[in-house]
Amino acid sequence: MTSKHISLVLSDGVELQPTSATGVCRVKLIDETKRFDLTWDRFVRLHRAAREIKRLVPDSETILDVGGFDGALAMFLPQYKVDVVDPATTSGTVFSVNQNSYEAVVSIDAIEHVEPKDRKAFLTHVTQVAKRSCFINFPSRQTTDSQALVLELTDNPLVKEHVEWPLPDAYEISRHLESQGYSVDIQNHGSLTQWLSQSVLQTVSPEKASRISRHLIENYLDEPSGAPLYHLVIGFKSSE
């Protein structure tokens, strides 16, 4: 993943604390209600991943969030221990983590920021660090034209990589997880139309975007949508 300056803002609902493992931090939960202060798109993808983690992973397990930045995922999983590895905040990458170290590994909107030539190696290591389950979230290729428009209007550096590099292919990722012994489920989620307006509004008027984001989350979070904003690819190994 790139370690360049990015436009995310550290949440004050969590705090990263170094562990004995180089480049890995444990998330200390300060205030889980601060999740509602996240941008709309970040809330949506963390909320969906957390929902599936609760369904598949016992809360006695520790989760590794690869590319999790500030560890905001922990605000959606208060009953779990969450560790983070991210070059921007912990100076570590998934390649520094030992195989079979965690019951579950999560990577939410990170793989699209890995150079295409390195994505297979990144994904392989994610699947090897996990003992039982992987959760890989990324923007759908159906959003390509919309990503280009948002980049033109906002010059967002994260969106720039969505445009300059091809977005990941859900079926390629699915096949790769299957080759590593996982059963796979692909879930489409998120509203592309809501993301378009929110992405531009966050640049033009962050305060107004925050108010609208809260309204959308509280009233339309699970509203059916047309073209999906995200794919969530879930890999799971059954107990032997």
Secondary structure, DSSP 8 states (H G I E B T S, - for coil): ---S--S----TTEEEEE-SSTT-EEEEES-GGGGGGS-HHHHHHHHHHHHHHHHHS-TTSEEEEET-TTTGGGGG-TTSEEEEE-TTTTS--GGGS-TT-EEEEEEES-GGGS-GGGHHHHHHHHHHHEEEEEEEEEE-GGGHHHHHHHHHHH--HHHHHHHHS----HHHHHHHHHHTT-EEEEEEEEEHHHHHHHHHHHHH-HHHHHHHHHHHHHHHTT---SSEEEEEEEEE----
